[in-house]
Amino acid sequence: MKPFELPLARPLALALVLALQACATTTDPARGPVVDMPAAWSPAMAPAESPQLTAAWWQSFGSPPLERLIEEAQANSPDLRIAIERMRQADIALQQAGISRLPSVNGSLGSSAGRTEAPGTPSTSRESSSAGLSVSYEVDLWGRIAAGVRAGEASFQASQYDWKTARLTLLTSVANNYFLWLNTAERLRIARENLAIAERVLAIVEARQRNGVATALEVSQQRTTVLSQRTALLPIELQQRQTATALALLLGRVPQGYAPEAGEFTQLRVPDITPGLPSSLLTRRPDLASAEAQLAASDANVEAARKALLPSLSLSASGSLGTSALISLADPTRSVSIGISLAQSIFDGGRQRLQIRSTESQRVVLIENYGKAIRTALKEVDDGLGNVERSQRQEALQREVVAQARRSLQLAELRYREGSGDLLSVLDAQRTLFSALDALATQGLSRLTAALDLYKALGGDWAGLPPSLS
């Protein structure tokens, strides 16, 4: 070997040994989530075709006031504005990662003057001016910087899916609260009708008492019923008010004095929803897409941490002008330098390897969370399908109960007027009808809520693009 080759060969050989040693640690202990996707839903709820979720699924309930509330929520909700800012933060982080691919350029310009005086020696003065420019660039030999950029891109995608998840949650919450507000209005109407019936029966009992047919006990019993019905109005009115204020918060409004636009609860339409194949959830639910994007970002972070063990190669160039004049570069002294450096960490106490282990552990956690999210989504859809089917049958049965209870009250009132029946039968029939009507209204709300839950479990409609960050 020639003598001048030795200084270059030794560092290259050392770098090669260190690179091979670093590569030996880049095993992959993690794997993708293993979830056995079912071929179809439960046999009793198996759909025939894929769902046709419209761009505005809330329109399928046939409520123009709800559609206006949805538009207002999308325009004014603070939750969506917060999600947009998180998207902006992820976009800034992505831009910062991309800047690492570019060279770094620094410039300097300075001028100084000084004077030195000492006893017994003449004073001296110094003046200088300088200007310099330096450029440095790290060559991405192993793809560490590129892996960081991929991590930023995946994190930004996850933030977009998080915005879509927040939007879906907001819209279903608005619909749920509006349906509950209409339901409390319907229950108040039923309770007031029941109060009117009780007051009508009280008038009959008082008339019978004046004619010497009814007793004072019967009058007292019916008055107690009337007071009970008036008391039953209070908690429903309170619930309606609290629902209105909760809806105001979702809309970004001040809750005091807010009341949503009125509508007919009984006119709401419960849409028919088919869930499609279970495998379609992976591409339809934004929360699953976000979990997948976070996993991709974690993969890139693990790769970047592993590549940090390998040697780094940097190129640099600099030039400067200097003169002994103050604020002047006349007749300067020029200097130019070009350099290349190969750096490798020899001993850091295991910090980089611990960083690799940390990122690998985080990746395993994300894998488990992704698999858990998939299984949870499957359960939510399955539960939603069951709730829709069961609530439909329960509402049909409850309608029959209401019809029979109304018939029983009519017969009991007729027998009491004719003197062949007793007041207790009337009171019992009245309570039964009120309970049946209230249960029917509650069951109608359950059907609507079940449909909303199924829409949400299926991912709603998130095909639209998030708002621009410009």
C-alpha positions in Angstrom: 0.0 0.0 0.0 1.3 3.4 -0.9 2.0 5.7 2.1 -0.4 8.4 1.0 -3.3 5.9 0.9 -3.2 5.0 4.5 -4.7 8.2 6.1 -7.8 7.9 3.8 -8.2 4.1 4.0 -8.4 3.9 7.8 -11.3 6.2 8.4 -13.2 4.7 5.5 -12.7 1.2 6.9 -13.7 2.4 10.3 -16.9 4.0 8.9 -17.7 0.8 7.0 -17.4 -1.3 10.2 -19.6 1.1 12.1 -22.2 1.1 9.3 -22.3 -2.6 9.3 -22.6 -2.7 13.0 -25.5 -0.2 12.9 -27.2 -2.2 10.2 -27.1 -5.3 12.4 -29.5 -3.6 14.8 -32.2 -2.8 12.2 -34.3 -5.8 12.7 -38.1 -5.4 12.6 -39.8 -6.8 15.8 -43.2 -5.5 14.9 -45.8 -6.7 12.4 -49.1 -5.5 11.1 -52.3 -6.1 13.1 -54.0 -9.4 12.6 -57.7 -9.0 12.4 -59.9 -11.7 10.9 -62.5 -9.6 9.0 -65.9 -11.4 8.8 -67.2 -12.0 5.3 -70.6 -10.6 6.3 -72.6 -9.3 9.2 -75.0 -11.4 11.3 -77.2 -13.6 9.1 -80.4 -11.8 10.4 -78.9 -8.5 9.3 -77.0 -9.4 6.2 -77.2 -6.6 3.5 -77.8 -7.3 -0.1 -75.9 -4.3 -1.6 -73.2 -1.8 -0.5 -74.6 1.3 1.2 -75.3 4.4 -0.8 -74.3 7.0 1.8 -75.1 10.4 0.2 -73.0 13.5 0.5 -75.5 14.8 3.0 -76.8 11.8 4.9 -78.7 14.0 7.4 -81.1 14.9 4.6 -82.5 11.4 4.7 -84.4 12.2 7.9 -86.6 14.7 6.0 -86.2 17.6 8.3 -85.3 21.0 6.8 -84.7 22.6 10.2 -82.1 19.9 10.9 -80.4 20.6 7.6 -80.1 24.3 8.5 -78.7 23.4 11.9 -76.1 21.2 10.2 -75.0 24.0 8.0 -74.7 26.4 10.9 -72.7 23.9 12.9 -70.2 23.3 10.0 -69.7 27.1 9.7 -69.5 28.1 13.4 -68.5 25.1 15.5 -65.4 25.7 17.6 -64.6 22.0 17.5 -64.0 22.1 13.8 -61.9 25.2 14.1 -59.7 23.5 16.7 -59.4 20.5 14.3 -58.4 22.8 11.5 -55.6 24.4 13.6 -54.3 20.9 14.4 -54.2 20.3 10.7 -52.2 23.5 10.3 -49.8 22.5 13.0 -49.2 19.1 11.3 -48.7 21.0 8.0 -46.1 23.2 9.6 -44.3 20.2 11.0 -44.2 18.6 7.5 -42.8 21.8 6.0 -40.1 21.8 8.7 -39.2 18.2 7.9 -39.0 19.1 4.2 -36.6 21.9 4.8 -34.0 19.4 6.1 -33.6 18.3 2.5 -32.4 21.8 1.5 -28.9 23.2 1.9 -28.3 25.7 4.8 -26.9 29.1 3.7 -25.5 31.6 6.2 -24.1 35.0 5.6 -22.2 37.4 7.8 -21.1 41.0 7.6 -19.2 42.8 10.3 -17.0 45.7 11.1 -15.0 46.5 14.3 -12.6 49.0 15.7 -10.5 48.9 18.8 -7.8 50.9 20.6 -5.2 49.7 23.1 -3.3 52.0 25.5 -0.7 51.0 28.1 1.7 53.0 30.3 5.0 53.5 28.6 3.9 52.2 25.2 2.3 54.0 22.3 -1.3 53.4 21.8 -2.4 51.1 19.0 -5.7 51.0 17.1 -7.2 48.2 15.1 -9.9 48.3 12.4 -11.4 45.5 10.4 -14.3 44.7 8.1 -15.4 41.3 6.9 -18.1 39.6 4.9 -18.7 35.9 4.6 -21.0 33.3 3.0 -21.2 29.6 4.0 -23.2 26.8 2.5 -23.6 23.4 4.2 -25.6 20.4 3.0 -26.1 16.9 4.5 -26.2 14.2 1.9 -29.1 11.8 2.8 -27.0 8.7 2.2 -29.2 6.2 4.0 -32.6 7.9 3.7 -32.9 9.2 7.3 -34.1 12.7 6.2 -36.5 11.2 3.7 -38.0 8.9 6.4 -38.6 12.0 8.5 -40.4 13.6 5.7 -42.6 10.5 5.2 -43.4 10.6 8.9 -44.5 14.2 8.5 -46.7 13.4 5.5 -48.4 10.6 7.3 -48.9 12.7 10.4 -50.5 15.4 8.2 -52.8 12.8 6.6 -53.8 11.6 10.1 -54.7 15.2 11.1 -56.9 15.4 8.0 -58.7 12.2 9.0 -59.0 13.6 12.6 -60.8 16.6 11.2 -63.2 14.4 9.3 -63.8 12.4 12.5 -64.5 15.6 14.4 -66.9 16.7 11.7 -68.8 13.4 11.8 -69.0 13.5 15.6 -70.2 17.0 15.5 -73.0 16.4 12.9 -74.3 13.3 14.7 -74.3 15.2 18.0 -76.2 18.1 16.5 -78.8 15.6 15.0 -79.0 13.7 18.3 -79.7 16.8 20.3 -82.2 18.2 17.9 -84.1 14.9 17.8 -84.0 14.9 21.6 -85.3 18.5 21.7 -88.2 17.5 19.4 -88.9 14.4 21.4 -89.2 16.4 24.7 -91.6 18.7 22.9 -93.6 15.7 21.8 -93.6 14.3 25.3 -94.7 17.7 26.7 -97.6 17.6 24.2 -98.6 14.1 25.4 -98.3 15.1 29.1 -100.5 18.2 28.5 -103.1 16.1 26.7 -103.0 13.7 29.6 -103.5 16.6 32.0 -106.5 17.8 29.9 -108.0 14.3 30.1 -107.4 14.2 33.9 -109.1 17.6 34.2 -112.0 16.5 32.1 -112.5 13.4 34.3 -112.2 15.7 37.4 -115.1 17.8 36.0 -117.2 14.6 35.6 -116.5 13.4 39.1 -117.3 16.8 40.6 -120.6 16.9 38.6 -121.4 13.4 39.9 -120.7 14.5 43.4 -123.0 17.5 43.1 -125.7 15.0 42.0 -125.0 12.8 45.0 -123.5 10.0 42.9 -119.8 10.4 43.6 -118.1 10.6 46.9 -115.7 13.1 48.3 -113.0 10.4 48.2 -113.4 10.0 44.5 -113.1 13.8 44.0 -109.9 13.9 46.1 -108.4 11.0 44.2 -109.0 12.7 40.8 -107.6 16.0 42.1 -104.5 14.1 43.2 -104.2 12.7 39.6 -104.5 16.2 38.1 -101.7 17.5 40.4 -99.5 14.6 39.6 -99.9 15.3 35.9 -99.0 18.9 36.4 -95.9 17.9 38.3 -94.9 15.5 35.5 -94.5 18.4 33.1 -91.7 20.0 35.1 -88.8 17.5 34.5 -89.7 17.3 30.8 -89.6 21.1 30.5 -86.2 21.1 32.3 -84.8 18.4 30.0 -86.0 20.4 26.9 -84.2 23.5 28.1 -81.0 21.6 28.9 -81.1 20.0 25.4 -81.5 23.4 23.8 -78.4 24.8 25.6 -76.4 21.8 24.7 -77.3 22.3 21.1 -76.4 25.9 21.3 -72.8 25.0 22.4 -72.4 22.7 19.4 -73.5 25.5 17.1 -71.1 28.0 18.7 -73.9 30.0 20.1 -74.5 31.5 23.6 -76.9 29.1 25.3 -78.9 31.8 27.2 -82.2 32.4 25.4 -81.6 30.0 22.6 -84.3 27.7 21.2 -84.0 25.7 18.0 -86.4 25.9 15.1 -89.6 24.0 15.9 -90.6 20.9 14.0 -92.9 17.9 14.2 -91.2 14.9 15.9 -93.8 12.5 14.4 -92.9 13.8 10.8 -89.3 12.7 11.0 -88.4 9.9 8.6 -86.2 7.0 9.8 -84.0 6.1 6.8 -83.2 2.6 5.7 -79.4 1.9 6.0 -77.5 -1.0 4.7 -73.9 -1.5 5.9 -72.2 -3.2 3.0 -69.4 -5.6 3.6 -67.4 -5.5 6.8 -64.1 -5.0 4.9 -65.4 -1.7 3.5 -65.1 -0.2 7.0 -61.3 0.0 6.6 -61.7 2.5 3.8 -64.8 4.3 5.0 -64.3 5.2 8.7 -62.0 8.3 9.2 -60.9 7.1 12.6 -59.5 3.9 11.1 -57.8 5.9 8.3 -56.3 8.1 11.0 -55.0 5.1 12.9 -53.5 3.7 9.8 -51.8 7.0 8.9 -50.4 7.2 12.5 -49.0 3.7 12.0 -47.3 4.8 8.8 -45.8 7.8 10.5 -44.5 5.5 13.3 -42.9 3.2 10.7 -41.1 6.1 9.2 -40.0 7.3 12.6 -38.5 3.9 13.4 -36.7 3.9 10.1 -35.3 7.4 10.8 -34.1 6.4 14.3 -32.3 3.3 12.9 -30.7 5.3 10.1 -29.4 7.8 12.7 -26.9 5.1 13.7 -25.2 5.2 10.3 -22.5 7.7 9.4 -23.6 11.1 8.1 -22.0 12.8 5.1 -21.9 16.6 5.0 -20.7 19.0 2.3 -19.7 22.5 3.1 -18.3 25.5 1.3 -17.5 29.0 2.5 -16.0 32.2 1.2 -15.0 35.4 3.0 -13.6 38.9 2.4 -11.6 40.7 5.0 -9.8 44.1 5.2 -8.2 46.2 7.8 -10.4 49.2 7.1 -13.5 50.2 9.0 -16.8 49.8 7.2 -15.0 49.2 3.9 -14.1 46.2 1.9 -11.5 47.9 -0.4 -8.6 45.7 -1.4 -9.9 42.8 0.6 -8.2 39.5 1.5 -10.1 36.6 0.0 -10.5 33.1 1.3 -12.4 30.1 -0.1 -12.8 26.7 1.5 -14.6 23.5 0.4 -15.0 20.6 2.8 -16.5 17.1 3.1 -17.0 15.4 6.4 -18.1 11.9 7.4 -19.3 11.7 11.0 -20.2 8.7 13.1 -21.2 8.6 16.7 -18.7 6.3 18.5 -20.0 6.5 22.1 -23.2 8.1 23.3 -24.0 6.0 26.2 -26.6 4.0 24.2 -28.9 7.1 23.7 -29.5 6.4 20.0 -30.2 2.7 20.5 -32.6 3.5 23.3 -34.3 5.9 21.0 -34.8 3.1 18.5 -36.3 0.9 21.1 -38.6 3.7 22.2 -39.9 4.3 18.6 -40.3 0.5 18.1 -42.3 0.2 21.3 -44.5 3.1 20.2 -45.0 1.4 16.8 -46.2 -1.8 18.6 -48.6 0.2 20.6 -50.0 1.8 17.5 -50.4 -1.6 15.8 -52.4 -2.9 18.8 -54.5 0.3 18.8 -55.2 -0.1 15.1 -56.3 -3.7 15.5 -58.4 -2.7 18.6 -60.0 0.2 16.6 -60.9 -2.2 13.8 -62.6 -4.7 16.2 -64.4 -1.9 17.9 -65.7 -0.6 14.6 -67.0 -4.0 13.8 -68.8 -4.2 17.1 -70.3 -0.7 16.7 -71.8 -1.6 13.3 -73.0 -4.9 14.5 -74.6 -3.2 17.6 -76.1 -0.5 15.4 -77.7 -3.0 13.1 -79.2 -4.8 16.0 -80.5 -1.6 17.6 -82.1 -0.5 14.3 -83.9 -3.8 13.8 -84.9 -4.2 17.4 -86.1 -0.6 17.8 -88.3 -0.9 14.7 -90.0 -4.0 16.1 -90.4 -2.4 19.5 -92.0 0.7 18.0 -94.5 -1.4 16.1 -95.5 -3.3 19.2 -95.8 -0.1 21.2 -98.2 1.4 18.7 -100.5 -1.6 19.3 -100.2 -1.0 23.1 -101.2 2.7 22.6 -104.2 1.7 20.5 -105.4 -0.8 23.1 -104.8 1.7 26.0 -106.8 4.4 24.2 -109.7 2.0 23.7 -109.6 1.0 27.3 -109.8 4.6 28.5 -112.7 5.3 26.2 -114.7 2.3 27.5 -113.8 3.1 31.2 -115.0 6.7 30.8 -118.2 5.6 29.1 -119.0 3.1 31.8 -118.3 5.7 34.5 -120.6 8.2 33.0 -123.3 5.6 32.7 -122.8 4.7 36.4 -121.8 1.1 35.7 -118.1 1.6 36.3 -115.9 2.9 39.1 -113.4 5.8 39.1 -110.5 3.5 39.8 -110.9 1.9 36.5 -110.9 5.3 34.8 -107.8 6.3 36.7 -105.9 3.1 35.9 -106.8 3.4 32.2 -105.7 7.0 32.1 -102.3 6.2 33.6 -101.9 3.3 31.2 -102.6 5.4 28.2 -100.2 8.2 29.3 -97.4 5.7 30.0 -98.0 4.0 26.6 -97.9 7.3 24.7 -94.8 8.5 26.5 -93.1 5.1 25.8 -94.1 5.4 22.2 -92.4 8.8 21.9 -89.3 7.5 23.6 -89.3 4.5 21.3 -89.4 6.8 18.3 -86.4 8.6 19.6 -84.6 5.3 20.0 -85.2 4.5 16.4 -83.8 7.8 15.3 -80.8 7.5 17.6 -80.1 3.9 16.4 -80.1 5.2 12.8 -77.7 8.0 13.7 -75.4 5.6 15.6 -75.3 3.3 12.6 -74.5 6.2 10.3 -71.6 7.2 12.6 -70.4 3.6 12.9 -70.3 3.3 9.1 -68.3 6.4 8.8 -71.0 8.7 7.6 -69.8 10.5 4.5 -66.2 11.8 4.7 -65.4 11.8 1.0 -65.2 15.6 0.9 -61.9 17.3 1.2 -60.9 19.2 4.4 -60.9 23.0 4.3 -57.9 24.7 2.8 -55.2 25.9 5.2 -54.2 28.9 3.1 
